[in-house]
Amino acid sequence: MDDQTRIELEAAAFRRLRQHLMEDRTDVQNIDMMNLTGFCRNCLSRWYQEAAAERGIEISKDAARETFYGMTMAEWKANYQTEASDAQKAEFKDAFAQNVGDKG
């Protein structure tokens, strides 16, 4: 497989993952994703921002999130985010430290 085809397939897979998380499974909470997998929608938007920076393109955290979410974080939270339990918050603290550290 040539590099261009590989890049196009990877981009298509990423777009499908984004669709799955943003349209098909809005019920899945970021905190649960982070606790179970070590990443969430915010991580994906941060990775998008970091990839842009590697190419000399400056994108703010809020702009990267809005690009990934297709709306502002405030809109996402109002439409889809539920209140996290104390147990979820405690588990998240550990998951965030292990997987993000001071990058967040």
C-alpha positions in Angstrom: 0.0 0.0 0.0 1.4 3.4 -0.9 1.7 6.2 1.7 -1.1 8.3 0.2 -3.6 5.5 0.3 -2.6 4.6 3.9 -3.1 8.3 4.9 -6.5 8.4 3.3 -7.6 5.2 5.0 -6.3 6.4 8.4 -8.2 9.7 7.9 -11.4 7.9 6.9 -11.1 5.7 10.0 -10.6 8.8 12.2 -13.6 10.5 10.6 -15.7 7.4 11.3 -14.5 7.3 14.9 -15.4 10.9 15.3 -18.9 10.2 13.8 -19.4 7.3 16.2 -18.5 9.4 19.2 -20.2 12.6 18.2 -23.4 11.3 16.5 -23.9 7.6 17.2 -22.9 7.4 20.9 -23.5 10.8 22.5 -24.7 8.8 25.5 -21.1 7.7 26.3 -19.6 10.1 28.8 -16.1 11.4 28.4 -15.3 10.5 32.0 -16.3 6.8 31.4 -14.2 6.7 28.2 -11.2 8.2 30.1 -11.6 5.8 33.0 -11.9 2.7 30.7 -9.6 3.5 27.8 -7.3 6.3 28.9 -8.6 8.8 26.3 -11.7 10.7 25.6 -13.1 13.2 23.1 -11.1 15.9 24.7 -7.9 13.9 24.2 -8.8 13.4 20.5 -9.3 17.2 20.1 -6.0 17.8 21.9 -4.2 15.3 19.6 -5.7 17.2 16.6 -4.3 20.4 18.1 -0.9 18.8 18.6 -0.8 17.5 15.0 -1.6 21.0 13.8 1.2 22.5 15.9 3.7 20.0 14.5 2.9 21.5 11.1 3.2 25.0 12.3 -0.5 25.6 12.5 -1.7 27.3 15.7 -5.1 26.2 17.0 -6.4 27.0 20.4 -7.7 24.3 22.7 -11.2 25.7 22.4 -11.0 25.9 18.6 -9.7 22.3 18.4 -12.5 21.1 20.7 -15.1 23.0 18.6 -13.6 21.4 15.4 -13.8 17.9 16.9 -17.1 18.3 18.7 -18.8 20.3 15.9 -20.0 22.7 18.6 -18.6 24.6 21.6 -17.8 22.7 24.8 -20.6 24.6 26.5 -23.1 23.3 23.9 -21.8 19.7 24.2 -22.1 19.8 28.0 -25.6 21.3 27.9 -26.8 18.7 25.4 -25.0 15.5 26.4 -22.9 15.6 29.5 -24.3 14.2 32.8 -23.1 14.8 36.3 -20.3 12.5 37.3 -20.5 10.4 40.4 -17.9 10.7 43.2 -16.6 7.3 42.2 -16.3 8.3 38.5 -14.4 11.5 39.6 -12.0 9.5 41.8 -11.3 7.0 39.1 -10.8 9.9 36.6 -8.2 11.5 38.8 -6.1 8.4 38.5 -6.8 7.9 34.8 -6.0 11.5 33.9 -2.7 11.4 35.9 -1.6 8.2 34.1 -2.7 9.1 30.6 -2.5 12.9 30.3 -0.4 14.2 33.2 0.4 17.8 32.8 -0.5 17.8 29.1 -4.2 18.7 29.8 
